[in-house]
């Protein structure tokens, strides 16, 4: 706190002769208070006014990153593991859906195909037997017990064969094309989407397990922006609003449209907004940092003349009339410094967000000369008393 001393003369009648004593008293002025005399106020050209509701439109500057939807990203693994037999792709390479990324080899592939062909052969026999026994049962030429046993065997073998077909499908082998003449020890690992390779984690001869990520792919055809707003700006954006954004050091502006807003405020008091990118933009990659400007529609907000809001130590303040007072026959006026948040600006006015719980009604705000009051504070009383 800054301290300013005012000396008062107090007559003290003592027991030994009634001598006068000079006693110094000290007035402590709070950090957020600035005092000025009447002549200083005139010199500083101080004028006060009120906070009014004004319909304002403008722009809102926000930051964010380029993101990609979950269905445009893919990680590729080998469901049964094995050894990498061949691959010739590097990160950044464009690939199409179904393209071979690598060839993987595993002796278990042989066993799986053998088991499938055996199950298929047994099923075909059971199916023929089932049809034969059905005809006999209809003509009462076989017992019900025999028919039940044949039916059970037929269903069990059918289930086994279908399960093995699905296992073969997982590793990339089509059961319908498999025969005893084309059993293979290797299978192709193919791309599930079109895009480019973000990461390649394989090399020839490398042993991989089912949990290892071999490739990471990204499709950049459906990019969107994930923008971060302050809590105070949450009510200024809505679905359908347009925005412009820049990436890196480029001067070319890109466009996007807000398609979704978050339904809650994050723990760090931030608010997320999502926008789809309009058209195709070169050099726009997932994870790229962007600076965006949202076009804010007109709405009534608490506003003051731009010069009423001053900046000090990276914060924004306004000055409020506090009170008039008299000291030693001199008139003084106190002004209180209050921190505020700035919003949109337009036509020489700026939106101000007051501290929580503070009402605008009845406030006398310094609308002219605020920088002179700030100078008085910064200069440690050169203008104050």
C-alpha positions as CSV (number, residue, x, y, z in Angstrom):
1,X,0.0,0.0,0.0
2,X,1.1,3.6,-0.7
3,X,1.1,5.9,2.4
4,X,0.7,9.7,2.4
5,X,1.4,11.7,5.6
6,X,-0.7,14.7,6.7
7,X,0.4,16.6,9.7
8,X,-2.2,17.9,12.1
9,X,-1.6,20.3,14.9
10,X,-3.3,19.3,18.1
11,X,-3.3,21.5,21.1
12,X,-2.4,19.4,24.2
13,X,-2.6,21.1,27.6
14,X,0.0,19.4,29.8
15,X,0.3,19.5,33.5
16,X,3.6,21.4,33.5
17,X,2.8,24.5,31.6
18,X,0.3,23.8,28.8
19,X,2.8,23.5,25.9
20,X,1.6,22.7,22.4
21,X,2.8,19.5,20.8
22,X,2.9,18.6,17.1
23,X,1.6,15.1,16.4
24,X,2.0,13.5,13.0
25,X,-0.8,11.1,11.9
26,X,-0.6,8.9,8.9
27,X,-3.4,8.2,6.4
28,X,-3.2,4.8,4.7
29,X,-4.7,4.8,1.2
30,X,-5.6,1.4,-0.2
31,X,-3.9,0.2,-3.4
32,X,-7.0,0.4,-5.5
33,X,-7.9,4.0,-4.5
34,X,-6.6,7.2,-6.1
35,X,-7.2,10.6,-4.5
36,X,-7.3,13.9,-6.4
37,X,-7.9,17.5,-5.4
38,X,-10.5,19.7,-7.2
39,X,-7.8,21.6,-9.1
40,X,-6.1,18.3,-10.2
41,X,-9.5,17.0,-11.4
42,X,-9.9,20.0,-13.6
43,X,-6.4,19.6,-14.9
44,X,-6.9,15.9,-15.6
45,X,-10.1,16.6,-17.4
46,X,-12.0,13.8,-15.5
47,X,-15.6,13.1,-16.5
48,X,-17.9,10.4,-15.2
49,X,-20.8,8.5,-16.8
50,X,-22.7,5.3,-16.5
51,X,-22.5,1.8,-18.0
52,X,-25.1,1.5,-20.7
53,X,-26.5,-1.5,-22.6
54,X,-25.6,-1.2,-26.3
55,X,-26.3,-3.4,-29.2
56,X,-22.9,-4.4,-30.5
57,X,-21.5,-6.7,-33.1
58,X,-17.9,-7.3,-33.8
59,X,-15.3,-10.0,-33.8
60,X,-14.0,-12.4,-31.3
61,X,-10.3,-13.5,-31.4
62,X,-9.7,-17.1,-30.3
63,X,-7.1,-19.8,-30.6
64,X,-7.4,-23.5,-31.4
65,X,-6.0,-26.5,-33.3
66,X,-6.9,-28.4,-36.5
67,X,-8.4,-31.8,-35.6
68,X,-9.8,-34.7,-37.5
69,X,-12.9,-36.8,-36.8
70,X,-12.4,-40.3,-35.3
71,X,-13.6,-42.0,-38.5
72,X,-10.9,-40.3,-40.4
73,X,-8.1,-41.7,-38.3
74,X,-7.0,-45.4,-38.1
75,X,-4.4,-47.5,-36.3
76,X,-3.4,-50.8,-38.0
77,X,-2.4,-53.9,-36.0
78,X,-1.9,-57.6,-36.7
79,X,-4.7,-59.5,-34.9
80,X,-2.5,-62.7,-34.6
81,X,1.0,-61.1,-34.6
82,X,3.9,-62.5,-36.5
83,X,7.0,-61.4,-38.3
84,X,7.2,-58.6,-40.9
85,X,8.1,-60.1,-44.2
86,X,8.0,-57.0,-46.4
87,X,7.1,-53.3,-46.4
88,X,8.2,-50.3,-48.4
89,X,6.2,-47.4,-47.0
90,X,7.5,-44.3,-45.2
91,X,5.6,-41.7,-43.1
92,X,3.9,-39.1,-45.2
93,X,3.1,-41.5,-48.0
94,X,-0.4,-41.3,-49.4
95,X,-2.3,-44.6,-49.4
96,X,-5.7,-45.7,-50.6
97,X,-8.2,-47.9,-48.8
98,X,-7.4,-51.6,-49.4
99,X,-3.7,-50.9,-50.3
100,X,-1.2,-53.4,-49.0
101,X,0.9,-51.8,-46.2
102,X,3.0,-54.8,-45.2
103,X,3.2,-58.6,-45.5
104,X,3.2,-60.5,-42.2
105,X,4.2,-64.1,-41.7
106,X,3.2,-66.5,-38.9
107,X,3.1,-70.4,-38.7
108,X,-0.2,-70.2,-36.9
109,X,-1.8,-69.0,-40.1
110,X,-1.1,-72.4,-41.6
111,X,-2.7,-74.2,-38.6
112,X,-5.8,-71.9,-38.8
113,X,-6.3,-72.7,-42.5
114,X,-5.8,-76.4,-42.0
115,X,-8.3,-76.5,-39.1
116,X,-10.8,-74.6,-41.3
117,X,-10.5,-76.9,-44.2
118,X,-10.9,-80.0,-41.9
119,X,-14.0,-78.4,-40.3
120,X,-15.4,-77.6,-43.7
121,X,-14.9,-81.2,-44.9
122,X,-16.6,-82.6,-41.8
123,X,-19.4,-80.1,-42.1
124,X,-20.1,-81.1,-45.7
125,X,-20.3,-84.7,-44.7
126,X,-22.5,-83.9,-41.8
127,X,-24.7,-81.8,-44.0
128,X,-25.2,-84.6,-46.5
129,X,-25.9,-87.1,-43.7
130,X,-28.4,-84.6,-42.2
131,X,-30.3,-84.4,-45.5
132,X,-30.3,-88.2,-45.9
133,X,-31.5,-88.9,-42.3
134,X,-34.2,-86.2,-42.7
135,X,-35.6,-88.1,-45.7
136,X,-35.4,-91.4,-43.8
137,X,-37.1,-89.9,-40.7
138,X,-39.9,-88.5,-42.8
139,X,-40.6,-92.1,-44.1
140,X,-40.2,-93.6,-40.6
141,X,-37.0,-95.4,-41.7
142,X,-34.9,-94.1,-38.9
143,X,-35.3,-93.5,-35.2
144,X,-35.9,-90.1,-33.6
145,X,-32.8,-90.5,-31.5
146,X,-30.6,-91.0,-34.6
147,X,-32.2,-87.9,-36.2
148,X,-31.5,-85.8,-33.1
149,X,-27.8,-86.9,-33.0
150,X,-27.3,-86.2,-36.7
151,X,-28.9,-82.7,-36.2
152,X,-26.7,-81.9,-33.2
153,X,-23.5,-82.9,-35.1
154,X,-24.6,-80.9,-38.1
155,X,-25.2,-77.7,-36.0
156,X,-21.9,-78.1,-34.0
157,X,-19.8,-78.5,-37.2
158,X,-21.6,-75.6,-38.8
159,X,-20.8,-73.3,-35.9
160,X,-17.2,-74.4,-35.8
161,X,-16.8,-73.7,-39.5
162,X,-18.4,-70.3,-39.3
163,X,-16.2,-69.3,-36.3
164,X,-13.1,-70.3,-38.3
165,X,-14.3,-68.3,-41.3
166,X,-14.4,-65.2,-39.1
167,X,-10.9,-65.8,-37.7
168,X,-9.6,-66.1,-41.2
169,X,-11.4,-62.9,-42.2
170,X,-9.6,-61.1,-39.3
171,X,-6.2,-61.9,-40.7
172,X,-7.2,-61.1,-44.2
173,X,-7.9,-64.5,-45.7
174,X,-11.2,-65.1,-47.6
175,X,-12.5,-68.5,-46.6
176,X,-14.5,-68.8,-49.8
177,X,-11.2,-68.8,-51.9
178,X,-9.3,-71.1,-49.6
179,X,-8.4,-74.7,-50.7
180,X,-5.8,-77.3,-49.9
181,X,-3.8,-76.0,-52.8
182,X,-3.4,-72.4,-51.7
183,X,-2.6,-72.6,-48.0
184,X,-0.2,-69.7,-47.1
185,X,2.0,-68.8,-44.2
186,X,1.8,-65.0,-44.8
187,X,-1.0,-62.5,-45.2
188,X,-1.3,-58.9,-46.3
189,X,-1.9,-56.0,-43.9
190,X,-4.1,-53.5,-45.8
191,X,-5.1,-49.9,-45.2
192,X,-8.7,-49.6,-43.7
193,X,-9.0,-46.0,-45.0
194,X,-7.6,-43.6,-47.6
195,X,-5.2,-40.9,-46.4
196,X,-1.6,-40.6,-45.5
197,X,0.7,-42.5,-43.2
198,X,1.2,-40.5,-40.0
199,X,3.5,-43.2,-38.4
200,X,5.3,-46.4,-39.6
201,X,6.4,-48.6,-36.7
202,X,7.7,-51.7,-38.6
203,X,10.8,-53.0,-40.3
204,X,11.5,-56.2,-42.1
205,X,12.0,-59.2,-39.8
206,X,10.5,-57.4,-36.8
207,X,8.4,-59.5,-34.5
208,X,5.0,-57.9,-33.7
209,X,2.2,-58.8,-31.3
210,X,-1.5,-58.2,-31.6
211,X,-1.3,-55.2,-29.4
212,X,1.5,-53.4,-31.4
213,X,0.5,-50.5,-33.6
214,X,2.1,-51.0,-37.0
215,X,0.8,-48.0,-38.8
216,X,-1.1,-44.8,-38.1
217,X,-3.2,-43.2,-40.9
218,X,-5.0,-39.9,-41.2
219,X,-7.5,-38.8,-43.8
220,X,-7.4,-35.0,-44.2
221,X,-10.6,-34.6,-46.3
222,X,-12.8,-34.0,-43.2
223,X,-10.8,-31.6,-41.0
224,X,-12.4,-29.4,-38.3
225,X,-11.2,-26.8,-35.9
226,X,-11.3,-27.2,-32.1
227,X,-11.4,-23.7,-30.7
228,X,-10.9,-22.6,-27.1
229,X,-12.9,-19.6,-25.7
230,X,-13.0,-18.0,-22.3
231,X,-16.0,-18.8,-20.1
232,X,-17.2,-15.2,-20.5
233,X,-17.5,-15.5,-24.3
234,X,-19.6,-18.7,-24.2
235,X,-22.8,-16.9,-25.0
236,X,-21.4,-15.0,-27.9
237,X,-21.1,-18.0,-30.3
238,X,-23.7,-20.2,-31.8
239,X,-24.1,-22.9,-34.5
240,X,-23.9,-21.5,-38.0
241,X,-21.6,-18.6,-37.3
242,X,-18.8,-18.0,-39.8
243,X,-15.2,-17.5,-38.9
244,X,-11.8,-16.8,-40.6
245,X,-8.6,-18.4,-39.5
246,X,-4.9,-18.4,-40.3
247,X,-2.3,-21.2,-39.9
248,X,1.4,-20.8,-39.0
249,X,2.8,-17.6,-40.6
250,X,0.6,-17.7,-43.7
251,X,-1.3,-14.6,-44.8
252,X,-4.0,-16.5,-46.7
253,X,-7.3,-16.7,-44.7
254,X,-9.3,-19.8,-44.6
255,X,-13.0,-20.1,-43.7
256,X,-15.0,-22.3,-41.4
257,X,-18.5,-22.6,-40.0
258,X,-19.3,-23.5,-36.4
259,X,-21.3,-26.8,-36.3
260,X,-21.2,-27.6,-32.6
261,X,-20.6,-25.9,-29.2
262,X,-19.7,-27.6,-25.9
263,X,-22.5,-28.2,-23.4
264,X,-20.4,-27.4,-20.3
265,X,-17.4,-25.4,-19.1
266,X,-14.1,-27.2,-18.6
267,X,-12.4,-27.3,-15.2
268,X,-9.9,-24.7,-16.4
269,X,-12.9,-22.4,-17.2
270,X,-12.5,-22.8,-21.0
271,X,-15.2,-23.4,-23.5
272,X,-14.9,-25.5,-26.6
273,X,-16.3,-24.7,-30.0
274,X,-16.1,-26.9,-33.1
275,X,-16.1,-25.7,-36.8
276,X,-15.9,-27.4,-40.1
277,X,-13.4,-26.2,-42.6
278,X,-14.9,-24.8,-45.8
279,X,-13.2,-26.2,-48.9
280,X,-9.8,-27.7,-49.2
281,X,-6.8,-25.9,-47.7
282,X,-3.2,-26.8,-48.5
283,X,-0.8,-27.3,-45.7
284,X,-3.7,-27.8,-43.3
285,X,-2.7,-30.8,-41.1
286,X,-4.1,-32.3,-37.9
287,X,-2.5,-30.6,-34.8
288,X,-1.7,-27.4,-36.6
289,X,-2.2,-24.3,-34.4
290,X,-4.6,-21.7,-35.7
291,X,-5.6,-18.1,-34.9
292,X,-9.3,-17.6,-35.6
293,X,-11.7,-14.6,-35.7
294,X,-15.3,-15.3,-35.1
295,X,-17.9,-12.9,-36.5
296,X,-20.1,-12.1,-33.5
297,X,-23.7,-11.1,-34.2
298,X,-25.3,-8.0,-32.6
299,X,-26.5,-8.2,-29.0
300,X,-27.0,-5.9,-26.1
301,X,-24.0,-5.8,-23.7
302,X,-22.7,-3.6,-21.0
303,X,-20.5,-1.1,-22.7
304,X,-18.3,2.0,-22.1
305,X,-16.3,4.3,-24.3
306,X,-13.1,2.6,-25.3
307,X,-10.9,5.2,-23.4
308,X,-12.7,4.3,-20.1
309,X,-10.9,1.0,-20.0
310,X,-7.1,1.1,-19.2
311,X,-4.5,-1.6,-19.0
312,X,-2.0,-2.1,-16.2
313,X,0.3,-5.0,-15.6
314,X,-1.5,-7.2,-18.2
315,X,-5.0,-6.6,-16.7
316,X,-7.8,-4.3,-17.6
317,X,-9.4,-1.7,-15.3
318,X,-12.0,1.0,-15.0
319,X,-12.2,3.8,-12.4
320,X,-15.4,4.3,-10.3
321,X,-16.3,7.3,-8.3
322,X,-15.9,6.4,-4.7
323,X,-16.6,9.4,-2.6
324,X,-16.0,13.2,-2.0
325,X,-14.3,14.2,1.2
326,X,-12.7,17.2,2.9
327,X,-9.3,17.3,4.7
328,X,-7.8,20.4,6.3
329,X,-10.3,22.5,4.5
330,X,-9.5,21.0,1.1
331,X,-11.9,19.1,-1.1
332,X,-10.8,15.7,-2.4
333,X,-12.3,13.0,-4.6
334,X,-11.6,9.3,-4.3
335,X,-11.8,6.9,-7.3
336,X,-11.7,3.1,-7.0
337,X,-9.8,1.0,-9.5
338,X,-11.8,-2.1,-10.5
339,X,-10.6,-5.0,-12.7
340,X,-12.8,-5.9,-15.6
341,X,-12.8,-8.2,-18.7
342,X,-13.0,-6.8,-22.2
343,X,-15.4,-8.1,-24.8
344,X,-16.3,-7.0,-28.3
345,X,-15.6,-3.5,-29.5
346,X,-17.4,-1.4,-32.1
347,X,-17.8,2.3,-32.9
348,X,-15.6,3.7,-30.1
349,X,-17.3,1.5,-27.4
350,X,-16.2,-1.7,-25.8
351,X,-18.0,-4.4,-23.9
352,X,-17.0,-4.7,-20.2
353,X,-17.6,-7.6,-17.9
354,X,-17.7,-6.6,-14.2
355,X,-16.6,-8.8,-11.3
356,X,-19.2,-11.3,-10.2
357,X,-21.9,-9.8,-8.1
358,X,-21.3,-6.2,-9.1
359,X,-24.4,-4.4,-10.4
360,X,-24.1,-1.7,-13.1
361,X,-27.0,0.4,-11.7
362,X,-25.8,3.5,-9.9
363,X,-22.1,3.2,-10.8
364,X,-20.3,6.4,-11.8
365,X,-17.6,5.4,-14.1
366,X,-14.7,7.6,-15.3
367,X,-15.4,7.8,-19.0
368,X,-12.8,10.5,-19.7
369,X,-9.4,11.0,-18.1
370,X,-9.0,7.4,-16.9
371,X,-5.4,7.3,-18.2
372,X,-4.6,10.4,-16.0
373,X,-5.9,8.5,-12.9
374,X,-3.8,5.5,-13.9
375,X,-0.7,7.8,-14.2
376,X,-1.4,9.1,-10.7
377,X,-1.3,5.6,-9.4
378,X,1.7,4.5,-11.4
379,X,3.7,7.6,-10.4
380,X,3.2,6.9,-6.7
381,X,1.2,10.0,-6.0
382,X,2.6,12.6,-8.3
383,X,-0.9,13.6,-9.2
384,X,-2.5,12.3,-6.0
385,X,-2.2,13.8,-2.7
